[in-house]
Amino acid sequence: MSFRVDWRVSCRLVGTVLKWLWVPLLLPLGIALYDGTPIVPFILPILGTGFLGWRLEQLTEKRDLRTREAFLMVSLTWLSIALVGSTPFLLAGEGVLAQPVNALFESMSGITTTGATVIVNFEHHSRAVLMWRAVLQWLGGLGILVLATAILSQLSVGGAQLMETETQTQDVNKLTPRISETAALLWKIYIGLTGLQVAVLYGLHWVGLAPEMTLYDAIAHAFTTISTSGFSPRAESIAAFSPAVQWAIIPFMMIGATSFVLLYFVLQGNVERLRNSDEFRFYIGILGVFTGGISGVLLIDASLYGNLEEILRHSLFQVVSIITTTGYSSTDFNLWSPGAKQLLFICMFIGGMAGSTTCSIKTLRWLVVLKSFRRDLFVATIPSAIRPVRLSGSVVDEETIRDIYSYTLVSLVVFVIATIFVVVDASRVRLMVTEFEAMSAAAATFFNVGPAFGIAGPLESYEAFPWSTKLTMIFLMWIGRIEIIPVLVLTL
């Protein structure tokens, strides 16, 4: 068996992706033309990306991908788009994004839908540059969705087996007879939801419930909500808007973290699949449990918010934002009591449903872990018992369960190593970072959540970290988005 990887085949497909990257660059270019701000930061990438993509496509003739070549293609696609995506920031030369490491950090955070930012003063950056951040995140959410159904569902640990079992679909990458048709279908759902959110947010402006919500803001936040990403053109994030906007954004974050396979069936009128989904019920239950827990803690500490509505709104908003790895903030949760912050920290490790735009470990894996652990306890008391693990009535095979345990363990080990590095590197440059702040920063970048606690909190920035830590976080965001496995396999 040959382990040789034909990198030309992988790079050819990466070139096809890059060749079309000029299209999303047209939106910030149009805003720059309208505002009278420099257009060179977008013109040059449009020309350069098209040429680079064309040249990569000439490396070899079109051939089918083998498994390791698919791993390489997935890894290089995210890395190459992050590199290209950083060029408008560098060419604009605005604020901290004029520094190469910061520009790459912001771009990687965008395309991996992380939402961690190094921007300190938002007013130093043009509307076109801030919109490019949002466009990157919208592309990242759609891109991982298409890859999850077309490629990653076959390559990720337990991915295809779990999604097929939970959604009762024989082949998740073939909702339609051809993969290209499946991708087009996902495009339509994704674009439709984005357009719906723009209408809702801007509609609140028209009826007087959100006077600060401009059309620009509505588009930017729709791009970064459905993609569960979290970049906002406002320094205060969603705290800059009225409670009506905050309530309106919550359901869209939840939808973005819901399996698009199940959403497809719901749109076809088959609501029964959603009701029968063990993962969906678990997902909603987790949101309810953590919202109730944090609301209770904040209710005891009544000094932060004036009434019950505020407590419930901020609790629900932040729980949904962190569990779905969106990373928006409706309030400065740095000011919360230790108990509330600890509960919110745990939310970073959960994630939304498999087959969605979300990141982190994901609810489906945690559900399998809990069910298998409960099964093992039962078998320990009755050794002769045969009790398979079931999802929505279907049996999960033992190999998939072992894969889930392995993936979860590897993720937690990477998180621990990353935490140690953040602490040690901060100490090297005499940056005051507590262990909890280091843990939250490592989790927020590796699990693609975005804001952390302390100096990287919701109203703060990652800019204070040394360049070596930021490079490490760039790597963490990259491998976290593609779920580690493609990178690990290529190192063997």
C-alpha positions in Angstrom: 0.0 0.0 0.0 1.5 3.4 -1.0 1.4 6.3 1.4 2.7 8.7 -1.3 0.7 11.9 -1.7 0.3 13.4 -5.1 0.4 17.0 -4.0 -0.2 18.3 -7.5 -3.7 16.8 -7.5 -4.5 18.4 -4.2 -3.1 21.8 -5.2 -5.0 21.7 -8.5 -8.3 21.6 -6.5 -7.0 24.3 -4.2 -6.4 26.4 -7.3 -10.0 25.9 -8.4 -11.1 27.3 -5.1 -8.7 30.3 -5.2 -9.6 31.0 -8.8 -13.1 32.0 -7.7 -12.1 34.0 -4.6 -12.3 37.2 -6.6 -16.1 37.0 -6.5 -16.5 37.7 -2.7 -13.9 40.4 -2.9 -16.3 42.4 -5.1 -18.5 43.3 -2.1 -15.8 45.1 0.0 -14.5 46.6 -3.3 -18.0 48.1 -4.0 -18.1 49.5 -0.4 -14.7 51.0 -0.9 -15.8 52.7 -4.1 -19.0 54.0 -2.5 -17.1 55.3 0.6 -14.2 56.7 -1.4 -11.7 54.7 0.5 -8.6 53.0 -1.2 -9.6 50.2 -3.6 -6.0 48.8 -4.2 -6.3 46.5 -1.2 -9.0 44.6 -3.1 -8.0 45.1 -6.7 -4.6 43.5 -6.3 -5.9 40.4 -4.5 -8.6 40.0 -7.2 -6.0 39.9 -9.9 -3.4 37.9 -7.9 -5.9 35.3 -6.7 -7.3 34.7 -10.1 -3.8 34.2 -11.6 -2.6 32.0 -8.7 -5.6 29.8 -9.0 -5.2 29.4 -12.7 -1.5 28.5 -12.4 -2.3 25.9 -9.7 -4.9 24.3 -12.0 -2.2 23.8 -14.6 0.0 21.6 -12.3 -1.7 18.4 -13.5 -4.7 17.0 -15.3 -7.9 16.4 -13.4 -7.9 13.2 -11.5 -9.9 11.6 -8.6 -8.7 12.3 -5.1 -7.4 9.5 -2.9 -7.9 9.7 0.8 -4.5 11.3 1.8 -4.7 13.7 -1.1 -8.2 14.7 0.1 -6.7 15.4 3.5 -4.0 17.5 2.0 -6.5 19.4 -0.1 -8.8 20.2 2.9 -5.8 21.4 4.9 -4.3 23.5 2.2 -7.6 25.1 1.2 -8.1 26.6 4.6 -4.5 27.7 4.9 -4.3 29.2 1.4 -7.5 31.2 1.8 -6.3 32.5 5.1 -3.0 33.7 3.5 -4.8 35.3 0.5 -7.4 36.8 2.9 -4.8 38.6 4.9 -3.5 40.6 1.8 -6.4 43.2 1.9 -5.5 43.9 5.6 -1.8 44.3 4.8 -2.4 46.4 1.7 -4.9 48.7 3.5 -2.2 49.4 6.1 -4.8 50.3 8.8 -4.1 50.0 12.5 -2.7 46.8 13.9 -3.7 44.8 10.8 -0.8 46.4 9.0 1.5 43.9 10.8 1.8 40.6 8.9 1.2 38.3 12.0 -1.8 40.3 13.0 -3.2 40.3 9.5 -2.8 36.5 9.2 -4.3 36.1 12.7 -7.4 38.1 11.7 -7.7 36.3 8.3 -7.4 32.8 9.8 -9.8 33.8 12.6 -12.2 34.8 9.8 -12.1 31.9 7.5 -12.1 29.4 10.4 -15.2 31.2 11.7 -13.4 31.7 15.1 -14.1 35.4 15.7 -11.0 36.1 17.8 -9.8 39.6 16.8 -6.6 41.6 17.3 -8.2 44.9 16.4 -8.0 47.5 19.2 -9.5 50.6 17.6 -12.3 49.8 15.1 -12.5 53.4 14.0 -9.0 53.0 12.4 -10.4 50.6 9.9 -12.6 51.4 6.8 -16.0 49.9 6.4 -14.7 47.9 3.4 -12.0 46.2 5.5 -14.4 45.4 8.2 -16.9 44.0 5.7 -14.1 41.8 4.3 -13.7 40.2 7.8 -17.4 39.4 7.7 -17.2 38.0 4.1 -14.4 35.7 5.1 -16.5 34.3 7.9 -19.5 33.8 5.7 -17.3 31.9 3.2 -15.8 29.8 6.1 -19.2 28.8 7.4 -20.4 27.8 3.9 -17.1 26.2 3.0 -17.0 23.8 6.0 -20.6 23.0 5.4 -20.0 21.9 1.8 -16.8 20.0 2.7 -18.6 18.4 5.7 -21.2 16.8 3.4 -18.9 16.2 0.3 -15.6 15.2 1.8 -15.2 15.6 5.6 -18.2 13.3 6.3 -16.1 10.5 4.8 -12.8 11.5 6.3 -13.5 12.9 9.8 -13.5 10.6 12.8 -16.9 9.1 13.1 -18.4 11.9 10.9 -20.2 10.0 8.2 -21.4 7.2 10.5 -22.8 9.5 13.1 -24.5 11.9 10.7 -26.1 9.0 8.8 -27.3 7.3 12.0 -28.7 10.5 13.6 -30.4 11.9 10.5 -31.5 8.5 9.2 -29.9 9.3 5.9 -28.1 6.5 4.1 -25.4 8.8 2.6 -25.1 12.3 4.1 -22.9 13.5 1.2 -25.7 12.6 -1.3 -28.9 14.4 -0.2 -29.2 14.6 -4.0 -27.8 12.2 -6.6 -24.7 14.3 -7.2 -22.4 16.1 -4.9 -22.5 19.2 -7.0 -26.3 19.3 -6.6 -25.9 18.8 -2.8 -23.5 21.7 -2.7 -26.0 23.9 -4.7 -28.8 22.9 -2.3 -26.7 23.9 0.7 -25.9 27.2 -1.0 -29.6 27.9 -1.4 -30.4 27.1 2.2 -27.4 29.1 3.5 -28.1 32.1 1.3 -31.8 32.0 2.1 -31.1 32.1 5.8 -28.6 34.9 5.4 -31.1 37.0 3.4 -33.9 36.3 6.0 -31.7 37.6 8.8 -30.8 40.7 6.8 -34.5 41.4 6.4 -35.2 40.8 10.1 -32.4 42.9 11.4 -33.0 45.8 9.0 -36.8 45.4 9.6 -36.2 46.2 13.3 -34.6 49.4 12.2 -37.6 50.4 10.1 -40.1 49.8 12.8 -38.0 51.8 15.3 -36.8 49.0 17.5 -33.2 49.2 16.4 -32.3 52.8 15.2 -28.6 52.0 15.3 -28.9 49.0 12.9 -28.0 50.2 9.5 -28.2 48.1 6.3 -24.4 47.7 6.4 -24.7 46.4 10.0 -27.5 44.1 9.1 -25.5 42.5 6.2 -22.3 42.2 8.2 -24.0 40.6 11.2 -26.1 38.3 9.0 -22.9 37.1 7.4 -21.3 36.3 10.8 -24.4 34.8 12.5 -25.5 32.1 10.2 -21.9 31.1 9.8 -21.6 31.0 13.7 -18.6 33.2 13.4 -18.9 36.3 15.5 -17.0 39.1 13.8 -18.8 42.4 14.3 -17.9 45.8 12.8 -18.8 47.3 16.2 -16.2 47.3 19.0 -19.0 46.5 21.5 -20.2 43.6 19.4 -24.0 43.0 19.8 -24.0 45.0 23.0 -24.0 48.1 20.7 -27.6 47.3 19.7 -30.9 47.3 21.4 -32.4 44.3 23.3 -34.7 43.6 20.3 -31.6 43.0 18.1 -30.1 40.7 20.7 -33.3 38.6 21.0 -33.6 38.5 17.1 -30.0 37.2 16.7 -30.4 34.3 19.2 -32.6 32.1 16.9 -30.3 32.6 13.9 -27.2 31.5 16.0 -29.2 28.4 17.0 -30.2 27.7 13.4 -26.6 28.1 12.2 -25.5 25.4 14.7 -28.3 23.0 13.7 -27.6 20.2 11.3 -28.2 21.4 7.8 -29.1 17.9 6.8 -32.0 18.1 9.3 -32.9 21.6 8.1 -33.1 20.3 4.6 -35.7 17.7 5.6 -37.6 20.3 7.6 -37.8 22.6 4.6 -39.1 19.6 2.7 -42.0 19.4 5.2 -40.5 16.5 7.2 -40.6 18.0 10.6 -40.7 14.5 12.2 -37.0 14.0 11.6 -36.2 17.0 13.8 -38.5 15.9 16.5 -37.1 12.4 16.5 -33.5 13.5 16.5 -31.7 12.6 19.8 -29.0 15.1 19.0 -31.4 18.0 18.5 -33.1 17.3 21.8 -29.7 17.0 23.5 -28.6 20.3 21.9 -31.7 22.2 23.0 -31.5 20.6 26.5 -27.8 21.7 26.9 -28.7 25.3 25.9 -31.5 25.2 28.5 -29.4 23.7 31.3 -26.6 26.2 31.0 -28.9 29.2 30.5 -30.7 28.2 33.7 -27.5 27.7 35.6 -26.0 31.0 34.6 -29.3 32.8 35.2 -29.4 31.4 38.7 -25.9 32.6 39.4 -26.5 36.0 38.0 -29.7 36.3 39.9 -27.8 35.7 43.2 -25.4 38.5 42.2 -28.1 41.1 41.5 -25.6 44.0 41.2 -25.0 43.6 37.5 -28.4 43.7 35.9 -31.5 45.6 36.9 -34.3 43.1 36.1 -35.1 39.5 35.3 -35.4 40.1 31.6 -31.8 41.4 31.4 -30.5 38.4 33.3 -32.4 35.9 31.1 -31.5 37.8 27.8 -27.7 38.0 28.5 -27.6 34.5 30.0 -29.4 32.9 27.0 -27.5 35.1 24.5 -24.0 34.2 25.8 -24.8 30.5 26.3 -26.1 30.2 22.7 -23.2 32.4 21.4 -20.5 30.3 23.1 -22.0 26.8 22.6 -22.6 27.5 18.9 -19.0 29.0 18.8 -20.4 32.2 17.3 -18.6 34.4 19.8 -20.8 37.4 19.9 -21.2 39.3 23.1 -24.3 41.1 24.4 -22.5 42.2 27.6 -19.1 42.2 29.1 -19.1 38.7 30.7 -15.6 39.5 32.1 -17.6 41.2 34.9 -19.6 38.1 35.7 -19.0 36.3 39.0 -16.5 33.3 39.0 -19.3 30.7 39.0 -21.0 32.2 35.9 -17.7 32.5 34.1 -16.8 28.9 34.9 -20.1 27.7 33.4 -19.6 29.8 30.3 -16.0 28.4 30.0 -17.4 24.8 30.0 -19.7 25.8 27.1 -16.6 26.4 24.9 -16.0 22.6 24.8 -19.5 21.6 23.6 -20.2 23.0 20.1 -23.4 22.7 18.0 -24.7 19.8 16.0 -22.7 17.8 13.4 -23.4 18.9 9.9 -23.7 22.6 10.9 -21.4 25.6 10.5 -20.3 25.3 14.1 -17.0 24.2 15.6 -15.7 22.6 18.9 -16.2 18.9 19.8 -20.0 19.0 18.9 -23.0 17.7 20.7 -23.3 14.5 18.7 -19.9 13.3 20.0 -20.7 14.3 23.5 -24.1 12.5 23.2 -22.3 9.3 22.1 -19.7 9.6 24.9 -22.5 10.0 27.5 -24.6 7.1 26.1 -21.6 4.8 25.9 -20.5 5.7 29.4 -23.9 4.9 30.7 -23.9 1.6 28.8 -20.5 0.7 30.3 -21.8 1.4 33.8 -24.8 -0.9 33.2 -22.7 -3.7 31.7 -20.3 -3.4 34.7 -23.1 -4.4 37.0 -24.5 -7.0 34.6 -21.6 -8.4 32.7 -23.8 -10.8 30.6 -25.9 -7.9 29.3 -25.8 -6.8 25.7 -26.8 -3.2 25.4 -25.8 -1.3 22.2 -25.6 2.5 22.0 -28.4 3.9 20.0 -29.0 7.3 18.4 -32.6 8.1 17.3 -33.4 4.4 17.5 -30.4 3.2 15.3 -27.4 1.4 16.7 -24.0 3.1 16.6 -21.2 0.6 15.8 -18.4 0.1 18.3 -15.7 1.3 15.9 -17.4 4.7 15.6 -17.6 4.9 19.4 -13.9 4.2 19.7 -13.2 6.9 17.1 -15.3 9.4 19.1 -13.4 8.6 22.3 -10.1 9.0 20.4 -11.0 12.3 18.8 -12.3 13.7 22.1 -9.1 12.7 23.9 -6.8 14.1 21.3 -8.8 17.4 21.3 -8.4 17.7 25.1 -4.7 16.9 25.0 -4.1 19.6 22.3 -6.0 22.0 24.5 -3.9 21.2 27.5 -0.6 21.6 25.6 -1.8 24.9 24.1 -2.7 26.2 27.5 0.8 25.4 28.8 2.4 27.1 25.9 0.2 30.3 26.3 1.2 30.5 30.0 4.9 29.9 29.4 5.1 32.3 26.4 3.2 35.1 28.2 5.6 34.7 31.2 8.6 35.0 28.8 7.5 38.5 27.7 6.3 39.4 31.2 2.6 39.5 30.2 0.3 39.1 33.1 -2.0 36.2 32.1 -3.6 34.0 34.7 -4.0 30.3 34.3 -7.8 30.6 33.7 -7.2 33.3 31.1 -4.7 31.1 29.3 -7.1 28.2 29.4 -9.9 30.2 28.0 -7.7 31.7 25.2 -6.4 28.3 24.2 -10.0 26.9 24.2 -11.4 29.9 22.4 -8.9 29.6 19.5 -8.6 25.8 19.2 -12.4 25.3 19.4 -13.0 28.3 17.2 -15.1 30.1 19.8 -13.6 33.6 19.6 -13.7 35.7 22.8 -12.1 34.4 25.9 -11.7 35.9 29.4 -9.4 38.5 30.8 -7.2 40.3 28.3 -8.9 38.4 25.4 -12.4 39.1 26.8 -15.5 40.1 24.8 -14.6 43.8 24.7 -10.8 43.2 24.6 -8.4 42.0 21.9 -5.8 39.2 21.3 -3.3 41.9 20.2 -1.5 42.0 23.6 -0.3 38.4 23.1 3.3 38.0 21.8 3.8 37.2 18.1 4.9 33.7 19.0 1.6 33.0 20.9 -0.4 34.5 18.0 1.3 32.2 15.5 0.5 29.3 17.7 -3.1 30.4 17.9 -3.2 30.7 14.1 -2.2 27.0 14.0 -4.8 26.1 16.6 -7.6 27.8 14.7 -6.5 26.1 11.5 -6.4 22.5 12.9 -9.4 23.1 15.1 -11.6 24.1 12.1 -10.7 21.0 10.0 -11.0 18.8 13.2 -7.3 17.9 13.6 -7.4 14.6 11.7 -6.3 15.8 8.2 -3.2 17.4 9.6 -2.4 14.5 11.8 -2.7 11.9 9.1 -0.4 13.9 6.8 2.4 13.8 9.5 2.3 10.0 9.6 
